[in-house]
Amino acid sequence: MSQKIIVDTGVLIAFLLPKDKFHDWAVNQFSKITAPVITNEAVITEACFLARRIHQGQATILKLIKQGHIAIPFCVNEEIEAIEILMQRYISVPMSLADACLVRMSEMYEDSQIITLDSDFTIYRKHRNQAISLIMPAEN
């Protein structure tokens, strides 16, 4: 099985928005990824909400899914207990639903990496005590 790249909201927005300070970084990172990236519906919901003011932003996100560049193999309903545990464990951060889903996905796909701009992922742990493999810009 090839390594899975799990994408977070901020990277999608940076990719879509040329004036974003991480736009060039996001475009460069996506150019290196051959397989579809994976994510969850909570991330897509956040991204579509944030992309509503970007010209064709929401349409582009949906097009990336439709064309198979983004896959959504995650079902909140099937992982609800694990998500609740994660959100309770990180209540002081606090952890969003999207972040909890991403951490759970990192547990489900052992050889995965999360591509993110969110420094909270340096705090979060998979399987209670394992650091999550991240793709992040050097200066965040």
Secondary structure per residue as TSV (DSSP state, phi and psi in degrees):
chain	resnum	aa	ss	phi	psi
A	1	M	-	360.0	131.3
A	2	S	-	-75.5	157.9
A	3	Q	-	-64.5	135.1
A	4	K	-	-92.2	136.3
A	5	I	E	-107.4	120.8
A	6	I	E	-102.1	122.8
A	7	V	E	-101.5	137.8
A	8	D	-	-98.9	164.7
A	9	T	H	-55.7	-51.9
A	10	G	H	-57.6	-35.8
A	11	V	H	-68.9	-39.4
A	12	L	H	-61.7	-43.8
A	13	I	H	-66.5	-43.6
A	14	A	H	-59.9	-39.3
A	15	F	H	-62.0	-40.2
A	16	L	H	-80.5	-22.0
A	17	L	-	-112.4	100.7
A	18	P	T	-55.5	-29.2
A	19	K	T	-84.6	-4.1
A	20	D	S	-65.7	139.2
A	21	K	T	-64.7	-19.6
A	22	F	T	-104.9	12.0
A	23	H	H	-57.4	-53.1
A	24	D	H	-61.6	-39.9
A	25	W	H	-61.4	-47.0
A	26	A	H	-62.9	-45.3
A	27	V	H	-60.0	-44.0
A	28	N	H	-62.1	-43.9
A	29	Q	H	-64.0	-45.7
A	30	F	H	-65.2	-29.2
A	31	S	H	-67.9	-20.2
A	32	K	H	-89.8	-12.6
A	33	I	-	-94.5	122.8
A	34	T	-	-92.7	-43.5
A	35	A	S	-79.0	163.0
A	36	P	-	-61.8	144.8
A	37	V	E	-80.5	157.4
A	38	I	E	-117.3	156.0
A	39	T	-	-158.7	-161.3
A	40	N	-	-135.1	167.5
A	41	E	H	-65.7	-29.0
A	42	A	H	-64.6	-40.4
A	43	V	H	-64.9	-44.1
A	44	I	H	-62.9	-39.7
A	45	T	H	-61.6	-48.2
A	46	E	H	-59.8	-46.6
A	47	A	H	-63.4	-43.3
A	48	C	H	-64.9	-38.0
A	49	F	H	-62.4	-48.1
A	50	L	H	-70.0	-28.0
A	51	A	G	-84.3	-1.2
A	52	R	G	-64.3	-22.1
A	53	R	G	-99.1	0.6
A	54	I	S	-93.0	130.4
A	55	H	T	-55.5	121.7
A	56	Q	T	60.4	18.9
A	57	G	H	-61.8	-53.1
A	58	Q	H	-64.7	-42.2
A	59	A	H	-61.4	-37.9
A	60	T	H	-67.1	-41.5
A	61	I	H	-60.5	-47.2
A	62	L	H	-64.1	-36.8
A	63	K	H	-65.6	-39.5
A	64	L	H	-62.2	-35.7
A	65	I	H	-70.6	-48.9
A	66	K	H	-59.0	-37.3
A	67	Q	T	-83.8	-3.3
A	68	G	T	86.7	10.1
A	69	H	S	-77.9	-27.0
A	70	I	E	-122.6	127.9
A	71	A	E	-113.8	150.3
A	72	I	-	-124.9	80.5
A	73	P	-	-87.8	10.0
A	74	F	-	-106.4	137.0
A	75	C	-	-121.9	111.4
A	76	V	H	-54.1	-43.5
A	77	N	H	-56.6	-39.2
A	78	E	H	-76.4	-20.5
A	79	E	H	-115.4	15.1
A	80	I	H	-58.8	-39.7
A	81	E	H	-63.4	-46.2
A	82	A	H	-63.8	-38.9
A	83	I	H	-64.0	-44.6
A	84	E	H	-60.4	-42.6
A	85	I	H	-62.2	-45.8
A	86	L	H	-62.5	-46.4
A	87	M	H	-64.2	-34.7
A	88	Q	H	-70.9	-41.3
A	89	R	H	-61.4	-37.0
A	90	Y	T	-108.6	31.7
A	91	I	T	-61.7	-28.4
A	92	S	T	-76.3	-14.3
A	93	V	T	-71.4	-45.2
A	94	P	T	-81.4	161.4
A	95	M	-	-93.4	129.1
A	96	S	-	-78.6	165.0
A	97	L	H	-58.9	-44.0
A	98	A	H	-60.2	-44.4
A	99	D	H	-64.3	-40.9
A	100	A	H	-61.4	-41.8
A	101	C	H	-64.0	-40.4
A	102	L	H	-64.8	-43.8
A	103	V	H	-62.1	-43.9
A	104	R	H	-61.1	-40.3
A	105	M	H	-62.5	-37.0
A	106	S	H	-65.8	-26.8
A	107	E	H	-75.9	-37.3
A	108	M	H	-73.5	-35.1
A	109	Y	S	-109.7	90.3
A	110	E	T	-53.9	-40.0
A	111	D	T	-96.2	30.6
A	112	S	-	-94.0	164.9
A	113	Q	E	-131.8	144.1
A	114	I	E	-99.9	125.8
A	115	I	E	-95.1	117.7
A	116	T	-	-150.7	161.4
A	117	L	S	-109.4	-0.9
A	118	D	-	-91.9	112.2
A	119	S	G	-67.0	-14.1
A	120	D	G	-58.6	-25.6
A	121	F	G	-70.2	-13.4
A	122	T	G	-79.0	-16.9
A	123	I	T	-90.4	-43.8
A	124	Y	-	-61.1	149.5
A	125	R	E	-128.6	143.2
A	126	K	E	-93.5	151.8
A	127	H	T	50.0	40.6
A	128	R	T	73.4	-40.0
A	129	N	T	-137.9	9.6
A	130	Q	E	-102.3	130.6
A	131	A	E	-61.6	146.5
A	132	I	-	-93.0	133.0
A	133	S	-	-71.3	124.3
A	134	L	E	-122.1	149.5
A	135	I	E	-115.0	111.4
A	136	M	-	-139.2	152.1
A	137	P	-	-66.6	151.3
A	138	A	S	-61.1	-45.6
A	139	E	-	-105.3	119.9
A	140	N	-	-124.7	360.0
